[in-house]
Amino acid sequence: MKEHRDTINRLSIDLDEDVQRFTVYADRLENKLKARLVQKLDFDDLRCWAYDLDGVMIELYWDDATGQGISIRMMDEENEERLREVGEKIAKE
């Protein structure tokens, strides 16, 4: 997994370059980690699904314009280690 900062300095963790696997990661968030889907944005060139995971908001994100593939990010900078843990858990088959 590759980490980087987005345009507003949030930690973002790249999971996969294959956009077809977006729903695989969504399924893992919902079923493995019991995250609750709270918002879903789907467009031709962008997908952003927001999840509540034990009170922490996590976004599963893909934006064709960035060319970075599927990633996860969160709004709360204080929980960056938690984001890394989530990334590790949903990246595993």
CORHU-V269891 format. One record per residue. N is the residue number from 1. RES is the residue in three letters. PHI is phi in whole degrees, 0 to 359 (none if undefined). D_FIRST is the distance of its C-alpha to the first C-alpha in whole Angstrom. Layout:
n:N res:RES phi:PHI d_first:D_FIRST
n:N res:RES phi:PHI d_first:D_FIRST
This chain:
n:1 res:MET phi:none d_first:0
n:2 res:LYS phi:252 d_first:4
n:3 res:GLU phi:255 d_first:7
n:4 res:HIS phi:203 d_first:10
n:5 res:ARG phi:255 d_first:13
n:6 res:ASP phi:278 d_first:15
n:7 res:THR phi:295 d_first:19
n:8 res:ILE phi:248 d_first:20
n:9 res:ASN phi:71 d_first:18
n:10 res:ARG phi:276 d_first:16
n:11 res:LEU phi:293 d_first:12
n:12 res:SER phi:230 d_first:10
n:13 res:ILE phi:242 d_first:6
n:14 res:ASP phi:284 d_first:6
n:15 res:LEU phi:253 d_first:6
n:16 res:ASP phi:195 d_first:8
n:17 res:GLU phi:265 d_first:11
n:18 res:ASP phi:272 d_first:14
n:19 res:VAL phi:300 d_first:16
n:20 res:GLN phi:296 d_first:18
n:21 res:ARG phi:268 d_first:15
n:22 res:PHE phi:306 d_first:15
n:23 res:THR phi:291 d_first:18
n:24 res:VAL phi:297 d_first:16
n:25 res:TYR phi:291 d_first:14
n:26 res:ALA phi:298 d_first:17
n:27 res:ASP phi:298 d_first:19
n:28 res:ARG phi:293 d_first:16
n:29 res:LEU phi:299 d_first:16
n:30 res:GLU phi:286 d_first:20
n:31 res:ASN phi:265 d_first:21
n:32 res:LYS phi:283 d_first:19
n:33 res:LEU phi:256 d_first:18
n:34 res:LYS phi:62 d_first:22
n:35 res:ALA phi:286 d_first:21
n:36 res:ARG phi:254 d_first:23
n:37 res:LEU phi:291 d_first:23
n:38 res:VAL phi:244 d_first:25
n:39 res:GLN phi:204 d_first:25
n:40 res:LYS phi:224 d_first:24
n:41 res:LEU phi:243 d_first:24
n:42 res:ASP phi:230 d_first:24
n:43 res:PHE phi:228 d_first:25
n:44 res:ASP phi:299 d_first:25
n:45 res:ASP phi:240 d_first:22
n:46 res:LEU phi:204 d_first:21
n:47 res:ARG phi:225 d_first:19
n:48 res:CYS phi:215 d_first:19
n:49 res:TRP phi:247 d_first:19
n:50 res:ALA phi:260 d_first:20
n:51 res:TYR phi:235 d_first:20
n:52 res:ASP phi:258 d_first:22
n:53 res:LEU phi:241 d_first:20
n:54 res:ASP phi:54 d_first:23
n:55 res:GLY phi:86 d_first:24
n:56 res:VAL phi:250 d_first:21
n:57 res:MET phi:274 d_first:20
n:58 res:ILE phi:235 d_first:17
n:59 res:GLU phi:250 d_first:16
n:60 res:LEU phi:264 d_first:14
n:61 res:TYR phi:221 d_first:15
n:62 res:TRP phi:215 d_first:15
n:63 res:ASP phi:225 d_first:17
n:64 res:ASP phi:300 d_first:19
n:65 res:ALA phi:295 d_first:20
n:66 res:THR phi:278 d_first:17
n:67 res:GLY phi:69 d_first:15
n:68 res:GLN phi:263 d_first:12
n:69 res:GLY phi:79 d_first:12
n:70 res:ILE phi:274 d_first:11
n:71 res:SER phi:218 d_first:9
n:72 res:ILE phi:238 d_first:11
n:73 res:ARG phi:206 d_first:13
n:74 res:MET phi:219 d_first:16
n:75 res:MET phi:281 d_first:19
n:76 res:ASP phi:268 d_first:20
n:77 res:GLU phi:292 d_first:18
n:78 res:GLU phi:285 d_first:20
n:79 res:ASN phi:249 d_first:17
n:80 res:GLU phi:298 d_first:14
n:81 res:GLU phi:296 d_first:14
n:82 res:ARG phi:298 d_first:14
n:83 res:LEU phi:298 d_first:12
n:84 res:ARG phi:299 d_first:9
n:85 res:GLU phi:297 d_first:11
n:86 res:VAL phi:298 d_first:12
n:87 res:GLY phi:303 d_first:8
n:88 res:GLU phi:298 d_first:8
n:89 res:LYS phi:291 d_first:11
n:90 res:ILE phi:273 d_first:11
n:91 res:ALA phi:283 d_first:8
n:92 res:LYS phi:282 d_first:11
n:93 res:GLU phi:296 d_first:14
